[in-house]
Amino acid sequence: MRRNLEDIHNSERRIDWEYRFRGNTRELALFGLVEGDSAQLKYDYWDSSQKSTNFIEIDYESLRDHPLYVAKEHRVNFHCKQTAV
């Protein structure tokens, strides 16, 4: 799943991902780093090392027409473990 980085960062801020879960810091540590953007780093790693013909990439926004897609304006109060609307 490929999602716009700005949307990822907005979602992270909305759920206070860094403060509550040390999200970016914890994920950077997995790569031996102390600063940077873990979302961008993961996309870069995927593109350069992991992507293969055995996988397909889906653009997040392409799901917009799916009946279970929840529009952005209805996701504003979602939390990090949201499983239902």
HTML snippet that shows the backbone in 3Dmol.js (N, CA, C, O; Angstrom):
<script src="https://3Dmol.org/build/3Dmol-min.js"></script>
<div id="view" style="width:600px;height:400px;position:relative"></div>
<script>
const pdb = `
ATOM      1  N   MET A   1       0.846  -1.173   0.000  1.00  0.00           N
ATOM      2  CA  MET A   1       0.000   0.000   0.000  1.00  0.00           C
ATOM      3  C   MET A   1       0.889   1.231   0.000  1.00  0.00           C
ATOM      4  O   MET A   1       1.761   1.373   0.857  1.00  0.00           O
ATOM      5  N   ARG A   2       0.675   2.095  -0.930  1.00  0.00           N
ATOM      6  CA  ARG A   2       1.454   3.331  -1.025  1.00  0.00           C
ATOM      7  C   ARG A   2       0.506   4.493  -0.753  1.00  0.00           C
ATOM      8  O   ARG A   2      -0.504   4.664  -1.435  1.00  0.00           O
ATOM      9  N   ARG A   3       0.851   5.285   0.253  1.00  0.00           N
ATOM     10  CA  ARG A   3       0.023   6.425   0.643  1.00  0.00           C
ATOM     11  C   ARG A   3       0.858   7.693   0.605  1.00  0.00           C
ATOM     12  O   ARG A   3       2.057   7.657   0.880  1.00  0.00           O
ATOM     13  N   ASN A   4       0.242   8.799   0.272  1.00  0.00           N
ATOM     14  CA  ASN A   4       0.900  10.094   0.246  1.00  0.00           C
ATOM     15  C   ASN A   4       1.547  10.373   1.606  1.00  0.00           C
ATOM     16  O   ASN A   4       0.904  10.231   2.647  1.00  0.00           O
ATOM     17  N   LEU A   5       2.827  10.772   1.588  1.00  0.00           N
ATOM     18  CA  LEU A   5       3.545  11.006   2.851  1.00  0.00           C
ATOM     19  C   LEU A   5       2.897  12.087   3.706  1.00  0.00           C
ATOM     20  O   LEU A   5       2.871  11.973   4.931  1.00  0.00           O
ATOM     21  N   GLU A   6       2.384  13.116   3.086  1.00  0.00           N
ATOM     22  CA  GLU A   6       1.731  14.180   3.858  1.00  0.00           C
ATOM     23  C   GLU A   6       0.519  13.629   4.611  1.00  0.00           C
ATOM     24  O   GLU A   6       0.277  14.006   5.758  1.00  0.00           O
ATOM     25  N   ASP A   7      -0.238  12.744   3.972  1.00  0.00           N
ATOM     26  CA  ASP A   7      -1.384  12.121   4.642  1.00  0.00           C
ATOM     27  C   ASP A   7      -0.928  11.216   5.783  1.00  0.00           C
ATOM     28  O   ASP A   7      -1.569  11.167   6.832  1.00  0.00           O
ATOM     29  N   ILE A   8       0.169  10.505   5.581  1.00  0.00           N
ATOM     30  CA  ILE A   8       0.716   9.668   6.653  1.00  0.00           C
ATOM     31  C   ILE A   8       1.097  10.530   7.843  1.00  0.00           C
ATOM     32  O   ILE A   8       0.753  10.213   8.982  1.00  0.00           O
ATOM     33  N   HIS A   9       1.805  11.616   7.581  1.00  0.00           N
ATOM     34  CA  HIS A   9       2.253  12.494   8.673  1.00  0.00           C
ATOM     35  C   HIS A   9       1.077  13.157   9.380  1.00  0.00           C
ATOM     36  O   HIS A   9       1.099  13.308  10.601  1.00  0.00           O
ATOM     37  N   ASN A  10       0.060  13.552   8.636  1.00  0.00           N
ATOM     38  CA  ASN A  10      -1.134  14.132   9.262  1.00  0.00           C
ATOM     39  C   ASN A  10      -1.817  13.113  10.167  1.00  0.00           C
ATOM     40  O   ASN A  10      -2.268  13.454  11.261  1.00  0.00           O
ATOM     41  N   SER A  11      -1.890  11.892   9.724  1.00  0.00           N
ATOM     42  CA  SER A  11      -2.494  10.828  10.524  1.00  0.00           C
ATOM     43  C   SER A  11      -1.667  10.565  11.786  1.00  0.00           C
ATOM     44  O   SER A  11      -2.223  10.372  12.868  1.00  0.00           O
ATOM     45  N   GLU A  12      -0.345  10.557  11.642  1.00  0.00           N
ATOM     46  CA  GLU A  12       0.537  10.361  12.796  1.00  0.00           C
ATOM     47  C   GLU A  12       0.345  11.468  13.824  1.00  0.00           C
ATOM     48  O   GLU A  12       0.280  11.201  15.024  1.00  0.00           O
ATOM     49  N   ARG A  13       0.254  12.704  13.356  1.00  0.00           N
ATOM     50  CA  ARG A  13       0.039  13.830  14.282  1.00  0.00           C
ATOM     51  C   ARG A  13      -1.325  13.731  14.963  1.00  0.00           C
ATOM     52  O   ARG A  13      -1.457  14.020  16.152  1.00  0.00           O
ATOM     53  N   ARG A  14      -2.324  13.325  14.206  1.00  0.00           N
ATOM     54  CA  ARG A  14      -3.678  13.250  14.739  1.00  0.00           C
ATOM     55  C   ARG A  14      -3.768  12.281  15.907  1.00  0.00           C
ATOM     56  O   ARG A  14      -4.470  12.551  16.882  1.00  0.00           O
ATOM     57  N   ILE A  15      -3.061  11.149  15.819  1.00  0.00           N
ATOM     58  CA  ILE A  15      -3.121  10.174  16.918  1.00  0.00           C
ATOM     59  C   ILE A  15      -1.965  10.348  17.904  1.00  0.00           C
ATOM     60  O   ILE A  15      -1.799   9.550  18.826  1.00  0.00           O
ATOM     61  N   ASP A  16      -1.160  11.412  17.697  1.00  0.00           N
ATOM     62  CA  ASP A  16      -0.027  11.704  18.578  1.00  0.00           C
ATOM     63  C   ASP A  16       0.937  10.520  18.634  1.00  0.00           C
ATOM     64  O   ASP A  16       1.396  10.107  19.699  1.00  0.00           O
ATOM     65  N   TRP A  17       1.223   9.996  17.452  1.00  0.00           N
ATOM     66  CA  TRP A  17       1.992   8.773  17.287  1.00  0.00           C
ATOM     67  C   TRP A  17       3.371   8.834  17.926  1.00  0.00           C
ATOM     68  O   TRP A  17       3.797   7.884  18.582  1.00  0.00           O
ATOM     69  N   GLU A  18       4.069   9.944  17.736  1.00  0.00           N
ATOM     70  CA  GLU A  18       5.431  10.040  18.281  1.00  0.00           C
ATOM     71  C   GLU A  18       5.401  10.138  19.804  1.00  0.00           C
ATOM     72  O   GLU A  18       6.156   9.435  20.476  1.00  0.00           O
ATOM     73  N   TYR A  19       4.565  10.977  20.348  1.00  0.00           N
ATOM     74  CA  TYR A  19       4.535  11.182  21.802  1.00  0.00           C
ATOM     75  C   TYR A  19       4.004   9.948  22.527  1.00  0.00           C
ATOM     76  O   TYR A  19       4.606   9.493  23.500  1.00  0.00           O
ATOM     77  N   ARG A  20       2.903   9.414  22.068  1.00  0.00           N
ATOM     78  CA  ARG A  20       2.278   8.295  22.778  1.00  0.00           C
ATOM     79  C   ARG A  20       2.975   6.966  22.550  1.00  0.00           C
ATOM     80  O   ARG A  20       2.988   6.115  23.439  1.00  0.00           O
ATOM     81  N   PHE A  21       3.560   6.774  21.362  1.00  0.00           N
ATOM     82  CA  PHE A  21       4.093   5.453  21.009  1.00  0.00           C
ATOM     83  C   PHE A  21       5.564   5.467  20.609  1.00  0.00           C
ATOM     84  O   PHE A  21       6.125   4.427  20.265  1.00  0.00           O
ATOM     85  N   ARG A  22       6.204   6.671  20.655  1.00  0.00           N
ATOM     86  CA  ARG A  22       7.571   6.815  20.170  1.00  0.00           C
ATOM     87  C   ARG A  22       7.689   6.242  18.766  1.00  0.00           C
ATOM     88  O   ARG A  22       8.714   5.663  18.406  1.00  0.00           O
ATOM     89  N   GLY A  23       6.629   6.408  17.973  1.00  0.00           N
ATOM     90  CA  GLY A  23       6.506   5.786  16.658  1.00  0.00           C
ATOM     91  C   GLY A  23       7.673   5.982  15.725  1.00  0.00           C
ATOM     92  O   GLY A  23       8.349   5.015  15.377  1.00  0.00           O
ATOM     93  N   ASN A  24       7.932   7.222  15.305  1.00  0.00           N
ATOM     94  CA  ASN A  24       9.009   7.476  14.360  1.00  0.00           C
ATOM     95  C   ASN A  24      10.353   7.117  14.977  1.00  0.00           C
ATOM     96  O   ASN A  24      11.185   6.488  14.323  1.00  0.00           O
ATOM     97  N   THR A  25      10.573   7.504  16.214  1.00  0.00           N
ATOM     98  CA  THR A  25      11.832   7.209  16.907  1.00  0.00           C
ATOM     99  C   THR A  25      12.084   5.710  16.980  1.00  0.00           C
ATOM    100  O   THR A  25      13.189   5.245  16.700  1.00  0.00           O
ATOM    101  N   ARG A  26      11.062   4.959  17.356  1.00  0.00           N
ATOM    102  CA  ARG A  26      11.188   3.499  17.483  1.00  0.00           C
ATOM    103  C   ARG A  26      11.467   2.858  16.124  1.00  0.00           C
ATOM    104  O   ARG A  26      12.313   1.970  16.015  1.00  0.00           O
ATOM    105  N   GLU A  27      10.759   3.308  15.095  1.00  0.00           N
ATOM    106  CA  GLU A  27      10.964   2.709  13.776  1.00  0.00           C
ATOM    107  C   GLU A  27      12.323   3.064  13.188  1.00  0.00           C
ATOM    108  O   GLU A  27      12.947   2.232  12.530  1.00  0.00           O
ATOM    109  N   LEU A  28      12.793   4.300  13.418  1.00  0.00           N
ATOM    110  CA  LEU A  28      14.130   4.666  12.951  1.00  0.00           C
ATOM    111  C   LEU A  28      15.193   3.802  13.614  1.00  0.00           C
ATOM    112  O   LEU A  28      16.173   3.415  12.978  1.00  0.00           O
ATOM    113  N   ALA A  29      14.997   3.500  14.896  1.00  0.00           N
ATOM    114  CA  ALA A  29      15.958   2.676  15.633  1.00  0.00           C
ATOM    115  C   ALA A  29      16.121   1.296  14.985  1.00  0.00           C
ATOM    116  O   ALA A  29      17.198   0.705  15.060  1.00  0.00           O
ATOM    117  N   LEU A  30      15.075   0.785  14.356  1.00  0.00           N
ATOM    118  CA  LEU A  30      15.166  -0.508  13.677  1.00  0.00           C
ATOM    119  C   LEU A  30      16.180  -0.476  12.536  1.00  0.00           C
ATOM    120  O   LEU A  30      16.737  -1.504  12.152  1.00  0.00           O
ATOM    121  N   PHE A  31      16.410   0.736  11.998  1.00  0.00           N
ATOM    122  CA  PHE A  31      17.382   0.920  10.916  1.00  0.00           C
ATOM    123  C   PHE A  31      18.704   1.474  11.447  1.00  0.00           C
ATOM    124  O   PHE A  31      19.593   1.811  10.666  1.00  0.00           O
ATOM    125  N   GLY A  32      18.837   1.569  12.782  1.00  0.00           N
ATOM    126  CA  GLY A  32      20.055   2.093  13.380  1.00  0.00           C
ATOM    127  C   GLY A  32      20.188   3.592  13.239  1.00  0.00           C
ATOM    128  O   GLY A  32      21.302   4.116  13.264  1.00  0.00           O
ATOM    129  N   LEU A  33      19.065   4.302  13.090  1.00  0.00           N
ATOM    130  CA  LEU A  33      19.077   5.748  12.902  1.00  0.00           C
ATOM    131  C   LEU A  33      18.442   6.462  14.091  1.00  0.00           C
ATOM    132  O   LEU A  33      17.645   5.875  14.823  1.00  0.00           O
ATOM    133  N   VAL A  34      18.797   7.723  14.275  1.00  0.00           N
ATOM    134  CA  VAL A  34      18.213   8.514  15.356  1.00  0.00           C
ATOM    135  C   VAL A  34      17.417   9.704  14.828  1.00  0.00           C
ATOM    136  O   VAL A  34      16.725  10.371  15.596  1.00  0.00           O
ATOM    137  N   GLU A  35      17.508   9.979  13.523  1.00  0.00           N
ATOM    138  CA  GLU A  35      16.709  11.066  12.959  1.00  0.00           C
ATOM    139  C   GLU A  35      16.326  10.735  11.534  1.00  0.00           C
ATOM    140  O   GLU A  35      16.990   9.950  10.858  1.00  0.00           O
ATOM    141  N   GLY A  36      15.235  11.351  11.087  1.00  0.00           N
ATOM    142  CA  GLY A  36      14.755  11.141   9.734  1.00  0.00           C
ATOM    143  C   GLY A  36      13.265  10.868   9.733  1.00  0.00           C
ATOM    144  O   GLY A  36      12.598  10.976  10.762  1.00  0.00           O
ATOM    145  N   ASP A  37      12.764  10.520   8.592  1.00  0.00           N
ATOM    146  CA  ASP A  37      11.349  10.242   8.386  1.00  0.00           C
ATOM    147  C   ASP A  37      11.202   8.749   8.127  1.00  0.00           C
ATOM    148  O   ASP A  37      11.554   8.262   7.053  1.00  0.00           O
ATOM    149  N   SER A  38      10.686   8.031   9.104  1.00  0.00           N
ATOM    150  CA  SER A  38      10.611   6.576   8.973  1.00  0.00           C
ATOM    151  C   SER A  38       9.702   6.144   7.821  1.00  0.00           C
ATOM    152  O   SER A  38       9.959   5.122   7.184  1.00  0.00           O
ATOM    153  N   ALA A  39       8.649   6.907   7.548  1.00  0.00           N
ATOM    154  CA  ALA A  39       7.765   6.551   6.437  1.00  0.00           C
ATOM    155  C   ALA A  39       8.515   6.639   5.105  1.00  0.00           C
ATOM    156  O   ALA A  39       8.426   5.730   4.280  1.00  0.00           O
ATOM    157  N   GLN A  40       9.241   7.717   4.902  1.00  0.00           N
ATOM    158  CA  GLN A  40      10.026   7.869   3.673  1.00  0.00           C
ATOM    159  C   GLN A  40      11.115   6.802   3.596  1.00  0.00           C
ATOM    160  O   GLN A  40      11.358   6.231   2.532  1.00  0.00           O
ATOM    161  N   LEU A  41      11.762   6.537   4.716  1.00  0.00           N
ATOM    162  CA  LEU A  41      12.816   5.532   4.762  1.00  0.00           C
ATOM    163  C   LEU A  41      12.276   4.162   4.360  1.00  0.00           C
ATOM    164  O   LEU A  41      12.928   3.428   3.618  1.00  0.00           O
ATOM    165  N   LYS A  42      11.099   3.822   4.844  1.00  0.00           N
ATOM    166  CA  LYS A  42      10.511   2.530   4.498  1.00  0.00           C
ATOM    167  C   LYS A  42      10.162   2.469   3.017  1.00  0.00           C
ATOM    168  O   LYS A  42      10.377   1.436   2.381  1.00  0.00           O
ATOM    169  N   TYR A  43       9.634   3.542   2.456  1.00  0.00           N
ATOM    170  CA  TYR A  43       9.359   3.555   1.015  1.00  0.00           C
ATOM    171  C   TYR A  43      10.659   3.425   0.226  1.00  0.00           C
ATOM    172  O   TYR A  43      10.724   2.673  -0.746  1.00  0.00           O
ATOM    173  N   ASP A  44      11.692   4.155   0.640  1.00  0.00           N
ATOM    174  CA  ASP A  44      12.985   4.075  -0.047  1.00  0.00           C
ATOM    175  C   ASP A  44      13.545   2.651   0.010  1.00  0.00           C
ATOM    176  O   ASP A  44      14.049   2.132  -0.986  1.00  0.00           O
ATOM    177  N   TYR A  45      13.453   2.035   1.175  1.00  0.00           N
ATOM    178  CA  TYR A  45      13.962   0.666   1.340  1.00  0.00           C
ATOM    179  C   TYR A  45      13.157  -0.304   0.476  1.00  0.00           C
ATOM    180  O   TYR A  45      13.724  -1.178  -0.179  1.00  0.00           O
ATOM    181  N   TRP A  46      11.863  -0.150   0.479  1.00  0.00           N
ATOM    182  CA  TRP A  46      11.000  -0.995  -0.345  1.00  0.00           C
ATOM    183  C   TRP A  46      11.376  -0.865  -1.818  1.00  0.00           C
ATOM    184  O   TRP A  46      11.547  -1.868  -2.512  1.00  0.00           O
ATOM    185  N   ASP A  47      11.503   0.362  -2.286  1.00  0.00           N
ATOM    186  CA  ASP A  47      11.806   0.602  -3.695  1.00  0.00           C
ATOM    187  C   ASP A  47      13.169   0.058  -4.100  1.00  0.00           C
ATOM    188  O   ASP A  47      13.328  -0.462  -5.204  1.00  0.00           O
ATOM    189  N   SER A  48      14.156   0.176  -3.211  1.00  0.00           N
ATOM    190  CA  SER A  48      15.517  -0.216  -3.587  1.00  0.00           C
ATOM    191  C   SER A  48      15.856  -1.668  -3.269  1.00  0.00           C
ATOM    192  O   SER A  48      16.742  -2.239  -3.905  1.00  0.00           O
ATOM    193  N   SER A  49      15.180  -2.275  -2.310  1.00  0.00           N
ATOM    194  CA  SER A  49      15.629  -3.592  -1.859  1.00  0.00           C
ATOM    195  C   SER A  49      14.573  -4.684  -1.837  1.00  0.00           C
ATOM    196  O   SER A  49      14.885  -5.846  -2.095  1.00  0.00           O
ATOM    197  N   GLN A  50      13.352  -4.339  -1.540  1.00  0.00           N
ATOM    198  CA  GLN A  50      12.370  -5.390  -1.312  1.00  0.00           C
ATOM    199  C   GLN A  50      11.379  -5.609  -2.443  1.00  0.00           C
ATOM    200  O   GLN A  50      10.842  -6.707  -2.589  1.00  0.00           O
ATOM    201  N   LYS A  51      11.131  -4.597  -3.232  1.00  0.00           N
ATOM    202  CA  LYS A  51      10.137  -4.696  -4.288  1.00  0.00           C
ATOM    203  C   LYS A  51      10.533  -5.805  -5.257  1.00  0.00           C
ATOM    204  O   LYS A  51      11.691  -5.904  -5.661  1.00  0.00           O
ATOM    205  N   SER A  52       9.584  -6.618  -5.616  1.00  0.00           N
ATOM    206  CA  SER A  52       9.874  -7.671  -6.597  1.00  0.00           C
ATOM    207  C   SER A  52       8.629  -7.903  -7.444  1.00  0.00           C
ATOM    208  O   SER A  52       7.577  -7.316  -7.188  1.00  0.00           O
ATOM    209  N   THR A  53       8.750  -8.745  -8.433  1.00  0.00           N
ATOM    210  CA  THR A  53       7.616  -9.030  -9.309  1.00  0.00           C
ATOM    211  C   THR A  53       6.560  -9.874  -8.620  1.00  0.00           C
ATOM    212  O   THR A  53       5.479 -10.074  -9.173  1.00  0.00           O
ATOM    213  N   ASN A  54       6.849 -10.376  -7.422  1.00  0.00           N
ATOM    214  CA  ASN A  54       5.881 -11.196  -6.697  1.00  0.00           C
ATOM    215  C   ASN A  54       4.882 -10.355  -5.900  1.00  0.00           C
ATOM    216  O   ASN A  54       4.014 -10.905  -5.221  1.00  0.00           O
ATOM    217  N   PHE A  55       4.997  -9.049  -5.977  1.00  0.00           N
ATOM    218  CA  PHE A  55       4.137  -8.164  -5.214  1.00  0.00           C
ATOM    219  C   PHE A  55       3.524  -7.131  -6.135  1.00  0.00           C
ATOM    220  O   PHE A  55       4.083  -6.795  -7.180  1.00  0.00           O
ATOM    221  N   ILE A  56       2.367  -6.632  -5.734  1.00  0.00           N
ATOM    222  CA  ILE A  56       1.786  -5.504  -6.438  1.00  0.00           C
ATOM    223  C   ILE A  56       1.661  -4.362  -5.440  1.00  0.00           C
ATOM    224  O   ILE A  56       1.506  -4.580  -4.239  1.00  0.00           O
ATOM    225  N   GLU A  57       1.731  -3.168  -5.947  1.00  0.00           N
ATOM    226  CA  GLU A  57       1.597  -1.981  -5.117  1.00  0.00           C
ATOM    227  C   GLU A  57       0.235  -1.360  -5.383  1.00  0.00           C
ATOM    228  O   GLU A  57      -0.164  -1.201  -6.537  1.00  0.00           O
ATOM    229  N   ILE A  58      -0.470  -1.012  -4.332  1.00  0.00           N
ATOM    230  CA  ILE A  58      -1.783  -0.384  -4.456  1.00  0.00           C
ATOM    231  C   ILE A  58      -1.690   1.023  -3.903  1.00  0.00           C
ATOM    232  O   ILE A  58      -1.185   1.234  -2.800  1.00  0.00           O
ATOM    233  N   ASP A  59      -2.174   1.974  -4.663  1.00  0.00           N
ATOM    234  CA  ASP A  59      -2.225   3.345  -4.206  1.00  0.00           C
ATOM    235  C   ASP A  59      -3.406   3.489  -3.245  1.00  0.00           C
ATOM    236  O   ASP A  59      -4.529   3.110  -3.577  1.00  0.00           O
ATOM    237  N   TYR A  60      -3.153   4.031  -2.064  1.00  0.00           N
ATOM    238  CA  TYR A  60      -4.171   4.197  -1.036  1.00  0.00           C
ATOM    239  C   TYR A  60      -5.431   4.867  -1.587  1.00  0.00           C
ATOM    240  O   TYR A  60      -6.547   4.426  -1.312  1.00  0.00           O
ATOM    241  N   GLU A  61      -5.244   5.924  -2.358  1.00  0.00           N
ATOM    242  CA  GLU A  61      -6.377   6.677  -2.891  1.00  0.00           C
ATOM    243  C   GLU A  61      -7.200   5.872  -3.900  1.00  0.00           C
ATOM    244  O   GLU A  61      -8.355   6.210  -4.159  1.00  0.00           O
ATOM    245  N   SER A  62      -6.625   4.821  -4.465  1.00  0.00           N
ATOM    246  CA  SER A  62      -7.363   4.007  -5.428  1.00  0.00           C
ATOM    247  C   SER A  62      -8.484   3.214  -4.758  1.00  0.00           C
ATOM    248  O   SER A  62      -9.375   2.697  -5.432  1.00  0.00           O
ATOM    249  N   LEU A  63      -8.437   3.123  -3.447  1.00  0.00           N
ATOM    250  CA  LEU A  63      -9.479   2.395  -2.715  1.00  0.00           C
ATOM    251  C   LEU A  63     -10.733   3.229  -2.504  1.00  0.00           C
ATOM    252  O   LEU A  63     -11.739   2.737  -1.993  1.00  0.00           O
ATOM    253  N   ARG A  64     -10.667   4.478  -2.896  1.00  0.00           N
ATOM    254  CA  ARG A  64     -11.762   5.429  -2.675  1.00  0.00           C
ATOM    255  C   ARG A  64     -13.121   4.906  -3.148  1.00  0.00           C
ATOM    256  O   ARG A  64     -14.143   5.221  -2.538  1.00  0.00           O
ATOM    257  N   ASP A  65     -13.151   4.128  -4.203  1.00  0.00           N
ATOM    258  CA  ASP A  65     -14.411   3.628  -4.750  1.00  0.00           C
ATOM    259  C   ASP A  65     -14.878   2.322  -4.110  1.00  0.00           C
ATOM    260  O   ASP A  65     -15.959   1.826  -4.426  1.00  0.00           O
ATOM    261  N   HIS A  66     -14.080   1.775  -3.227  1.00  0.00           N
ATOM    262  CA  HIS A  66     -14.465   0.530  -2.560  1.00  0.00           C
ATOM    263  C   HIS A  66     -15.567   0.817  -1.538  1.00  0.00           C
ATOM    264  O   HIS A  66     -15.510   1.844  -0.861  1.00  0.00           O
ATOM    265  N   PRO A  67     -16.561  -0.055  -1.409  1.00  0.00           N
ATOM    266  CA  PRO A  67     -17.671   0.215  -0.488  1.00  0.00           C
ATOM    267  C   PRO A  67     -17.265   0.338   0.982  1.00  0.00           C
ATOM    268  O   PRO A  67     -17.992   0.953   1.762  1.00  0.00           O
ATOM    269  N   LEU A  68     -16.139  -0.223   1.372  1.00  0.00           N
ATOM    270  CA  LEU A  68     -15.707  -0.134   2.763  1.00  0.00           C
ATOM    271  C   LEU A  68     -14.765   1.030   3.042  1.00  0.00           C
ATOM    272  O   LEU A  68     -14.339   1.228   4.180  1.00  0.00           O
ATOM    273  N   TYR A  69     -14.440   1.796   2.015  1.00  0.00           N
ATOM    274  CA  TYR A  69     -13.559   2.949   2.185  1.00  0.00           C
ATOM    275  C   TYR A  69     -14.253   4.006   3.038  1.00  0.00           C
ATOM    276  O   TYR A  69     -15.422   4.326   2.822  1.00  0.00           O
ATOM    277  N   VAL A  70     -13.518   4.543   4.007  1.00  0.00           N
ATOM    278  CA  VAL A  70     -14.050   5.602   4.870  1.00  0.00           C
ATOM    279  C   VAL A  70     -13.397   6.910   4.437  1.00  0.00           C
ATOM    280  O   VAL A  70     -12.174   7.045   4.476  1.00  0.00           O
ATOM    281  N   ALA A  71     -14.210   7.860   4.029  1.00  0.00           N
ATOM    282  CA  ALA A  71     -13.704   9.148   3.543  1.00  0.00           C
ATOM    283  C   ALA A  71     -12.933   9.876   4.637  1.00  0.00           C
ATOM    284  O   ALA A  71     -13.212   9.723   5.826  1.00  0.00           O
ATOM    285  N   LYS A  72     -11.954  10.675   4.207  1.00  0.00           N
ATOM    286  CA  LYS A  72     -11.067  11.389   5.121  1.00  0.00           C
ATOM    287  C   LYS A  72     -11.839  12.191   6.169  1.00  0.00           C
ATOM    288  O   LYS A  72     -11.469  12.200   7.343  1.00  0.00           O
ATOM    289  N   GLU A  73     -12.902  12.859   5.748  1.00  0.00           N
ATOM    290  CA  GLU A  73     -13.651  13.686   6.695  1.00  0.00           C
ATOM    291  C   GLU A  73     -14.361  12.862   7.775  1.00  0.00           C
ATOM    292  O   GLU A  73     -14.766  13.405   8.802  1.00  0.00           O
ATOM    293  N   HIS A  74     -14.512  11.548   7.545  1.00  0.00           N
ATOM    294  CA  HIS A  74     -15.128  10.674   8.543  1.00  0.00           C
ATOM    295  C   HIS A  74     -14.086   9.946   9.397  1.00  0.00           C
ATOM    296  O   HIS A  74     -14.436   9.205  10.315  1.00  0.00           O
ATOM    297  N   ARG A  75     -12.801  10.166   9.086  1.00  0.00           N
ATOM    298  CA  ARG A  75     -11.726   9.512   9.840  1.00  0.00           C
ATOM    299  C   ARG A  75     -11.068  10.441  10.849  1.00  0.00           C
ATOM    300  O   ARG A  75     -10.107  10.035  11.504  1.00  0.00           O
ATOM    301  N   VAL A  76     -11.542  11.656  10.998  1.00  0.00           N
ATOM    302  CA  VAL A  76     -10.856  12.642  11.835  1.00  0.00           C
ATOM    303  C   VAL A  76     -10.776  12.238  13.298  1.00  0.00           C
ATOM    304  O   VAL A  76      -9.856  12.665  13.995  1.00  0.00           O
ATOM    305  N   ASN A  77     -11.705  11.432  13.785  1.00  0.00           N
ATOM    306  CA  ASN A  77     -11.676  11.012  15.190  1.00  0.00           C
ATOM    307  C   ASN A  77     -11.217   9.574  15.371  1.00  0.00           C
ATOM    308  O   ASN A  77     -11.317   9.016  16.463  1.00  0.00           O
ATOM    309  N   PHE A  78     -10.718   8.983  14.310  1.00  0.00           N
ATOM    310  CA  PHE A  78     -10.191   7.622  14.444  1.00  0.00           C
ATOM    311  C   PHE A  78      -9.008   7.627  15.398  1.00  0.00           C
ATOM    312  O   PHE A  78      -8.296   8.626  15.507  1.00  0.00           O
ATOM    313  N   HIS A  79      -8.803   6.533  16.076  1.00  0.00           N
ATOM    314  CA  HIS A  79      -7.626   6.394  16.923  1.00  0.00           C
ATOM    315  C   HIS A  79      -6.747   5.282  16.365  1.00  0.00           C
ATOM    316  O   HIS A  79      -7.107   4.637  15.380  1.00  0.00           O
ATOM    317  N   CYS A  80      -5.620   5.061  16.980  1.00  0.00           N
ATOM    318  CA  CYS A  80      -4.612   4.163  16.402  1.00  0.00           C
ATOM    319  C   CYS A  80      -5.059   2.706  16.303  1.00  0.00           C
ATOM    320  O   CYS A  80      -4.496   1.949  15.512  1.00  0.00           O
ATOM    321  N   LYS A  81      -6.044   2.301  17.074  1.00  0.00           N
ATOM    322  CA  LYS A  81      -6.514   0.917  17.010  1.00  0.00           C
ATOM    323  C   LYS A  81      -7.958   0.848  16.523  1.00  0.00           C
ATOM    324  O   LYS A  81      -8.715  -0.046  16.902  1.00  0.00           O
ATOM    325  N   GLN A  82      -8.317   1.790  15.694  1.00  0.00           N
ATOM    326  CA  GLN A  82      -9.682   1.881  15.169  1.00  0.00           C
ATOM    327  C   GLN A  82      -9.985   0.668  14.314  1.00  0.00           C
ATOM    328  O   GLN A  82      -9.220   0.344  13.406  1.00  0.00           O
ATOM    329  N   THR A  83     -11.089  -0.007  14.588  1.00  0.00           N
ATOM    330  CA  THR A  83     -11.501  -1.150  13.781  1.00  0.00           C
ATOM    331  C   THR A  83     -12.913  -1.005  13.249  1.00  0.00           C
ATOM    332  O   THR A  83     -13.350  -1.822  12.438  1.00  0.00           O
ATOM    333  N   ALA A  84     -13.632   0.010  13.682  1.00  0.00           N
ATOM    334  CA  ALA A  84     -15.001   0.216  13.205  1.00  0.00           C
ATOM    335  C   ALA A  84     -15.273   1.709  13.133  1.00  0.00           C
ATOM    336  O   ALA A  84     -14.624   2.504  13.814  1.00  0.00           O
ATOM    337  N   VAL A  85     -16.232   2.080  12.306  1.00  0.00           N
ATOM    338  CA  VAL A  85     -16.605   3.491  12.160  1.00  0.00           C
ATOM    339  C   VAL A  85     -17.459   3.913  13.336  1.00  0.00           C
ATOM    340  O   VAL A  85     -17.881   5.067  13.410  1.00  0.00           O
TER     341      VAL A  85
END
`;
const viewer = $3Dmol.createViewer("view");
viewer.addModel(pdb, "pdb");
viewer.setStyle({}, {cartoon: {color: "spectrum"}});
viewer.zoomTo();
viewer.render();
</script>
